[in-house]
């Protein structure tokens, strides 16, 4: 039996999802929450296998923050965002956080059960307006980004903001030569050859490098 938690601030949406999932014998909805802090509490209490979660929620904690808190403690839980947001930045942020699935509310009806089956196999399930091959490219980009150290990401933030090596060295208390070494290491890991490509990477992934 697969245990599912539903998180959405709209009661009608929660009830609609529950009605659809109740038709499957191998799915059990164990709880529902209307905001982030309640979702975190119920996740620890009920230990679900899958969580369907909205991104936009009230009372301070959005879906991104809630997913991060839950995954830090319950790494086995598969989180599927069920949202109206379809922007590229939201999808990249979800990939960065290790969210297993991403569904648009306008096309959820026929995908809920399939999404559960896929993520329980350890696979991603992203059904958006973007083609699958582009999602794969973004996923690969996240893997490369994950190879960058915190120190390298800090250097990258300053480079994107236009600081010189001397200015970065002053802020980080390291030499310009060390900055150059960090830049070279990042370019090698990201398989790029020019500084402007590194800057472009930083701009494309500004959600992940936390400006």
Residue, then its C-alpha position, 0 to 999 in steps of 0.5 A: x500500500x502506497x501512503x499519500x499526503x495531499x498538501x494544498x491550501x484549497x480544500x476543494x482541490x484536496x478533496x478532488x485529488x482524494x476522490x480520484x486516488x480513492x479509486x485505486x486499491x494500492x493507494x491510501x491517502x493518509x492525510x491532508x494539509x493546507x499549509x507548509x508547517x502543517x505539511x511538515x508536521x504530518x510528514x513526520x507523523x504519518x511518514x508518507x511514501x508520496x506527497x502531492x504539494x502545491x507551490x504557492x501556499x499561505x503563512x510564510x512557507x511555500x512549496x519549495x521551503x516545505x519540500x526542502x524541510x521534509x527532504x532533509x529529514x525524510x529522504x525516502x519521501x517522493x514529492x510531486x509538485x501539483x501547481x499552476x506555475x509552469x515557468x522554467x525557473x520553477x521547474x529548475x528549482x524543483x529539480x534542484x531540490x530533488x523533487x520527484x515530480x512536477x504536474x500542472x493542475x490544468x492537466x492533472x486528472x489523468x496523470x496522478x496515478x501514473x506519477x505515483x507509479x513512476x516516482x515510486x520506481x525512483x524515476x522523475x515524472x515531469x509533465x509540463x509545457x516543456x519537452x522531455x528532452x529539455x527537462x533532461x538537459x536541465x536535470x543533467x545541469x543540476x547534476x553538474x551544479x551539484x559537483x560544484x563546491x560551496x566555495x566555487x558557488x560563492x566565487x561564481x556568484x561574485x563573477x556573475x555580479x561583475x566583481x573583479x578577481x581582486x574584489x572577490x579576493x578581498x571579500x573572500x580573503x583569498x588570492x586572485x590566483x586562487x580565484x582563477x583556480x576556482x574558475x578553472x575547476x568550475x569550467x572543467x566540471x561544467x565542460x565549458x571553455x570560455x568565461x562568458x559561458x560560465x557567466x551565462x551558466x550562473x545567470x541561467x541557474x541563479x535560483x540555484x546559486x542563491x543570489 
